[in-house]
């Protein structure tokens, strides 16, 4: 998939404030300081699409971007961010929870995990919540450029081993680095496959609808008028 256009649409404090559900959405979320904003800019090919802040937890709203005029990239507030009051944290967590569970046009969640860290309890809890609520997701291990490959591989293997008992088949996972320019094609490929499936399903439904319409428009067989001069 190529990105030909990326346009900021809105920032929403909660689900009710989000735009209509006419476009498929792909949401990105992770623990604070996981490198989400850098990754989003890398994927979009737009340096200033998502603001990169030195302070963890800068994103506090549900930010929507229209991509290729056909789907939305959704930048969700990170869980466990340090900025803001406890009241704000609860409100934002509730908004994200509501969005993830009830947004009908949400196709995939990209759950970002720092590949340089051993499995963190907060990440494990979040993925368990996604699985329990049947939210479709893939895992993206970020910052693969920060450590030796063997360390990242060890952390990834440990993380996948901890979550594997929760699934019949473990979720797909990818690795990426915005700094090293690695992983973009694979992540956009996930979105591209989903969009192709949506397009194919829409064509199938349209064809079925047109077929029903054609059948309903066919004239009933012509009935012969009775011969009024004959009593039988």
N, C-alpha and C positions, 0 to 999 in steps of 0.2 A: 504494500500500500504506500502511495505517495501522499504527502501533505501539501496541498496546493493553496490552502487558505486556513487561517486560524484567527478567529475573532472573539474577543471578550463579549459575553452576552450579559451576565449579571452576577451579583453576589447575593445569596439568599441566606437569611438567618435560620430558616427552618423549611420543612417540606412544603408547607402551604404557600410559601413565597417563591418556590421554584417555578420556572416557566412550564408551559404545557408539555405533555408527554408525547409529542409528535415525532421526536427524534430518538434513536437508540442512544444510550448513555454508557460510558465506560469510566468508572470512578477509580481514583488513585488515593490511597491512604496508607499511613504508616506512623510509627512512633516518631515523636519529635526528633529532629536532627538526623533523619534517615536519608536526607538528600532528595526529598520529593520534588521541590521546586526546580532544582537543577535537572532532574530527570524529565520533568514535564517540558521544560524549555528545549532539552535535547531531542525529545520525541517530536515536538512540533517544529523544530528547526527555527524557533523564534527565541532570541536571547532574552527578551523582556516579557514573554507571555505570562509566566508566573514569577512573582517577585521573590528573589532570594534574599533572605534576611540573616544576619549573624545571630539573631536571637531565635532559639528554638520555639516552635509553636506560633510563628507569626500568622499563619493562616487560621482565621477564626470564623470564617463564613464558608458556605458552600459556593464555590466559585465555578461558574459555567462558561465554557468556551465552545463555540460552534466550529467544527472542523470540516473542511471540504463542503460546507453548506449542507451536510447530510447527517452528521452525528455530533454528539457532545462529549467533550472531555471534561470530567468533573474533578475538581481539586477539593478534596475533603479535608477538614481540620484534622491535624494529627492527634492521636490519643496520647495522653500523658504529658501534654505540653505544660510548661512551667509558668508561662505568663498568664495574668488574669486572676480573678478571685475564684474561690471555690464555687460560688454561685454561678459564675460564668462558665466554669468548667463543666458543671452539671448540665447547664442549659445547652452548651455546644455538644456534649456527649449525647444528650437526648435527641437533639436535632439530627445528628449523624445516624444514630440508631434508627430513628423513624424513617429517615431517607433510605437506609440500606434494606429495611424490612418491607417498606411499603411503596417504593418507587417502581411502578409496573414496567417502565421502559428501561430499567437498569439491566444491562446485558452481562457485564463482568465487573468484578472488583479486582484491582491489582493491589495486592497486599505487599507493601514494601518492608523488607527485613534487611538490616545492616549485616552484610556478610563478614564484617570484621569482628563481630561479637559472638560469644557463645550464646546458646538459646536463652532469651530473656523471658521472664515470666509474663510480662505485660504483652509481648508478642504472641506467646502461646495462648494466653487467655483470649486475646482478640480473635485468633484463628479458630479457636474452639467455639467461640460465639458465632462466627460466620457459619461454621459447619452445622452447629445446632439449629440455627435459623434458616438453613438451606439457602444461603446467599451464594450465588455462583462466583468463584474466585480463582485466581491463579496467584502464585507467589513470585515475587521479584526480589532477588538478593542484590542489593545495591553496593556501591563503593568497592567493587572488586579490585580497583587499582590501589587501594590504600594499604593492602597487606600482601604478603607473599601468597601466591596461588595455593600452596599447600595448606596454609592457615584458613583461607576462605573455604576450601574444599572440606576441611575438617569440621568447620562450624556449620556448613550447609548440611553435611551428612548427619551431624548430631541433631540439628533442628528437624530434619525430615524423619529421623528415627523416632523422635518424641511424638510427632503428630500422626505417624502412619497408623497407629492402632485405632484412630478415630474414623478411618475410611476403609471401605472395601478396596478402593483404588485411590492412592494418594493423589492430591492435586498436582497439576503440572507446575513446574517451577522454571524460572529463567534467571540468568545472571546479567548484570549490566554495570556500566560505568559511564557516566556522563563525561567525565574527564578524559577517559581513554577512548571514548566514542564506540563503546562496545554494547551490543544488545538491542540496538534500536530496531533493526529489521525484524528480529524475532517478536518483539512486543507489538509492533505495528502489524505483524502477521496474524497475531491473535485477533486483533480488531478487524483486520481484513477478512478473515475467515468467518467471523460472526456476521459482518455486514453482507457477505456473499450469501450466507444461509438465510438471513432476513429477506434479502432481495428475492431469492428463489422461492421462499415461502409466500411472499406477497404475490409473485407471479402466479403461483399455484392457486392461491385463493381467488385472484382476479379471474383466472381461467374458469374456475368452478362457478363463480358468480355469473360470468357471461354465459356459461352453458345453461344455467338455470333460467336466466333471463330469456335466452333464445327459445327454450322449451315452452316457457309460459306465453311467449308471443306467437307461437304456432297456432294457426286457426284450427278449430275443432273440425272434424270431418263434416262435409256438407250433407245435410239431411234432405232427402227428397220430399218435396212438398206433397201433401196428400191430395189425391184426386177427389175433389169435392163432389164429382158427379157419380162416384162409386160408393156405395154404402159399405162395402167390405174392405 
